[in-house]
Amino acid sequence: NTLLSTEIYNGILKDSRPTCVMVSKELWDTVSPALADIDCIRHVIVIGDTPENTTNFDSFIKDAHALTPIEASGDELAFWLYSSGSTGLPKGVRHLHGSLQATSDTFGQQVLGIQEDDVVYSAAKLFFAYGLGNAMSFPMSVGATTLLLANRPTPDSVTDILESRRPTIFCGVPTLFAALLAYIDQRAGNITHNLRINTSAGEALPREVGERWNAITGTDIVDGVGSTEMLHIFLSNRPDDLVYGTSGTAVPGYTVRLVDEVGNDCAVGEIGELIVNGPSSAESYWNRREKSKSTFEGHWTRTGDKYEQTSEGRYIYRGRTDDMFKVSGIWLSPFEVEQAIVEHTAVLEAAVVPYRDDDDLEKPQAFIVLKTGKTEEDVSNIKEMVQEKIGKWKYPRKITIVPDLPKTATGKIQRFKLRN
């Protein structure tokens, strides 16, 4: 992951205990301080200009020879991915050889319908589970083309790629789609030359963002939910069966359930934790035995996401298990309040967390990022608007305007930082 801090790199290195570290010259100033107290590292290989006491990558491979491929079982350990850290420090998630093929056969084939003549552009990079499937395993499984870019995706750079390279599949995240809408405005006609499908994951796509994207571009965003633990998306809308504001239904090959605090199945309309059974589940967390036992329970993997199932069988995101809180004795979904807030024409992003009032009772407060050119006066009616949309007790008692929200490298909002 090229987007982390020195502190996080140091934590990952201490946790994984590698003997060799390979890093590009561009990241050296950030990574090198993280190596200082790691005794297990024997080799540091740098791609590009080589600092002192390191090995140059080109020199390292100059005399290399091809290795003979080995046969591996689908159940053998293949690779680790570190989680995004949306609820704290990243965890090492250990995946098997069969998992990449499983995600290609399920979401790649049965939802995307990826084919050899597709051109894929994933704003999510290869070091994320979402990006690994989008930009590597899915295209490779059918011989499609993938666009790989070194720079960080911004509204300007992404718009340029969509206009100049004309991908048929674009994979983004909710925060990027919202930022693109604020940027492209009337330029939208230029970005959809060959585009047949957009996907979104990382966190639930606000209904308002999906509907505005469709109105401006004429294309839909297929929203789904996945996780590092499941390697890719396992619950999703479909290109021909899409309802904004929901995460759709289980991807073929996966089974999902909603369970309460004691493991009983929830009735339709009740909020419960989403658990999933499917072929791409991770083997365990590295160095997290207790967390592994509480997450990977037999055939089922706990997601930590709270959902509600509708009478039509669709799933509506209600927040993380550690983000939910009670107001007036009733569970409140921060995401539901956030969705109501971002429907305001002046709001770009919002995050809702609890705070303790003068009576030491929990109440919702909102942190809001405004669209360019908008002021605090433009959102003076937020509280009243939320009360009208979703209920009088759910409105944010306090509102704070901020320039941006704390996020992981994948764009997930780090609400625990706002709570602190």
Secondary structure, DSSP 8 states (H G I E B T S, - for coil): -TT--HHHHHHHHHHH--SEEEEEGGGHHHHGGGGTT-TT--EEEEESS--TTSEEHHHHHHT----------TTSEEEEEE---TTSS--EEEEETHHHHHHIIIIIIIII---TT-EEEESS-TTSHHHHIIIIIHHHHHT-EEE--SS---HHHHHHHHHHT--SEEEE-HHHHHHHHHHHGGGGGGS-SS--EEEE-SS---HHHHHHHHHHHS--EEEEEE-TTTSSEEEE-BTTB--TTS--EE-TT-EEEEE-TTS-B--TT-EEEEEEE-TT--SEETT-HHHHHHHEETTEEEEEEEEEE-TTS-EEEEEETTT-EEETTEEE-HHHHHHHHHTSTTEEEEEEEEEE-TTS-EEEEEEEEE-TT--GGGGTTHHHHHHHHH-GGGS-SEEEE-S---B-TTS-B-HHHHH-
